[in-house]
Amino acid sequence: MEVIDYEALGRKIKNARESLKITQEHLAEVVGLSSTHISNIETAHTRVSLPALVMIANELKVSMDELLTDSLTYSNKQYKVGQVVDIGEYRKEELVVMEEMFELLHSFLKKNKKNK
């Protein structure tokens, strides 16, 4: 059994990178990895080391908790959903769906705001 959900971690890194409009090449250069390695982290084809993950989180201006929320039983990331609903009544899988919907809605609204 995997302790870390590397697919979710990779998606979160990719989403954070893209929201900052940072290329894989730029992120790789700043954190001292190859762009291929960053791509493999984002697609869960390789495991990221803890020091590399810390450097990535710092560059992307996200917390480790935010990146690893799908692997943690207790996570501060649930505050996004918790601000709207009582998270105690939902299973982890349901909270993940809510979080993804909030992120999609946020991206949609942000994109529409730019187009006005």
C-alpha positions as CSV (number, residue, x, y, z in Angstrom):
1,M,0.0,0.0,0.0
2,E,1.3,3.4,-1.0
3,V,1.5,5.9,1.8
4,I,1.7,8.9,-0.6
5,D,-0.8,9.4,-3.4
6,Y,1.8,10.3,-6.0
7,E,-0.8,10.8,-8.8
8,A,-2.7,13.4,-6.6
9,L,0.6,15.0,-5.6
10,G,1.7,15.3,-9.2
11,R,-1.7,16.9,-10.2
12,K,-1.4,19.4,-7.4
13,I,2.2,20.3,-8.4
14,K,1.1,20.7,-12.0
15,N,-2.0,22.8,-11.1
16,A,0.1,25.1,-8.8
17,R,2.8,25.5,-11.5
18,E,0.3,26.2,-14.2
19,S,-1.7,28.7,-12.1
20,L,1.6,30.7,-11.7
21,K,2.3,30.3,-15.4
22,I,5.6,28.6,-14.7
23,T,7.0,26.1,-17.2
24,Q,8.3,22.8,-16.2
25,E,11.7,24.0,-17.5
26,H,11.7,27.0,-15.3
27,L,10.6,25.0,-12.2
28,A,13.3,22.4,-13.0
29,E,16.0,25.1,-13.3
30,V,15.1,26.8,-10.0
31,V,14.9,23.6,-8.0
32,G,17.9,22.0,-9.6
33,L,16.2,19.1,-11.4
34,S,15.7,18.2,-15.0
35,S,12.5,19.2,-16.8
36,T,12.0,15.5,-17.5
37,H,12.1,14.7,-13.8
38,I,9.5,17.4,-13.1
39,S,7.3,15.9,-15.9
40,N,7.7,12.5,-14.3
41,I,6.8,13.8,-10.9
42,E,3.7,15.5,-12.3
43,T,2.6,12.3,-14.0
44,A,3.6,10.0,-11.1
45,H,6.1,8.1,-13.1
46,T,8.8,8.8,-10.5
47,R,8.9,9.5,-6.8
48,V,9.9,12.9,-5.6
49,S,12.4,13.2,-2.7
50,L,11.5,15.2,0.4
51,P,14.2,17.9,-0.2
52,A,13.0,18.3,-3.8
53,L,9.4,18.5,-2.7
54,V,10.2,21.2,-0.2
55,M,12.0,23.2,-2.9
56,I,9.1,22.7,-5.3
57,A,6.5,23.8,-2.7
58,N,8.5,26.9,-1.9
59,E,8.9,27.9,-5.5
60,L,5.2,27.3,-6.2
61,K,4.2,29.2,-3.0
62,V,2.1,26.3,-1.7
63,S,2.3,24.4,1.6
64,M,3.4,20.9,1.9
65,D,0.0,20.2,3.5
66,E,-1.7,21.5,0.4
67,L,0.4,19.2,-1.9
68,L,0.0,16.2,0.3
69,T,-3.6,16.6,1.5
70,D,-4.8,13.5,-0.5
71,S,-2.3,11.4,1.4
72,L,-3.0,12.8,4.9
73,T,-5.7,11.6,7.3
74,Y,-5.7,15.0,8.9
75,S,-5.1,18.0,6.7
76,N,-5.4,21.8,7.1
77,K,-6.3,21.8,3.3
78,Q,-9.8,20.9,4.3
79,Y,-10.3,24.5,5.3
80,K,-11.4,25.4,1.8
81,V,-14.3,23.0,1.9
82,G,-14.7,23.6,5.6
83,Q,-15.5,27.3,5.1
84,V,-18.6,26.3,3.2
85,V,-19.7,23.0,4.8
86,D,-19.3,21.0,8.0
87,I,-16.5,18.7,6.8
88,G,-17.2,16.2,9.6
89,E,-20.2,14.8,7.9
90,Y,-18.3,13.8,4.7
91,R,-16.0,11.0,3.7
92,K,-12.5,11.8,2.5
93,E,-13.4,10.9,-1.1
94,E,-16.4,13.3,-1.0
95,L,-14.2,16.1,0.3
96,V,-11.7,15.5,-2.6
97,V,-14.5,15.8,-5.1
98,M,-15.7,19.1,-3.4
99,E,-12.1,20.4,-3.5
100,E,-11.7,19.6,-7.2
101,M,-15.0,21.3,-7.9
102,F,-14.0,24.4,-5.9
103,E,-10.7,24.5,-7.9
104,L,-12.5,24.2,-11.2
105,L,-15.0,27.0,-10.2
106,H,-12.1,29.2,-9.0
107,S,-10.2,28.7,-12.3
108,F,-13.4,29.4,-14.3
109,L,-14.2,32.6,-12.4
110,K,-10.6,33.8,-12.6
111,K,-10.5,33.2,-16.4
112,N,-13.8,35.0,-16.9
113,K,-12.6,37.9,-14.8
114,K,-9.6,38.3,-17.2
115,N,-11.8,38.2,-20.2
116,K,-14.0,41.1,-19.0
